[in-house]
Amino acid sequence: MEANWRKASRSDENGGHCIELANAPAAIAIRDSKNPEGPELHVPRPAFRRLTAAIRGA
């Protein structure tokens, strides 16, 4: 099954420099939108929730 990648709606404000996210089994997959064939980082869901909470709090 192919991943359904999504990019932040604000990525166009950044000149297109963004990451993309996708649901993966038991994790969130992250990749560079400028290099979609490149490596992916798979972060367990609880760790991803902590990461996004920390970013929002910064």
Secondary structure, 3 states (H helix, E strand, C coil): CCCCCEECHHHHHHCCCCEEEEEECCEEEEEECCCCCCCCEEEEHHHHHHHHHHHHHC
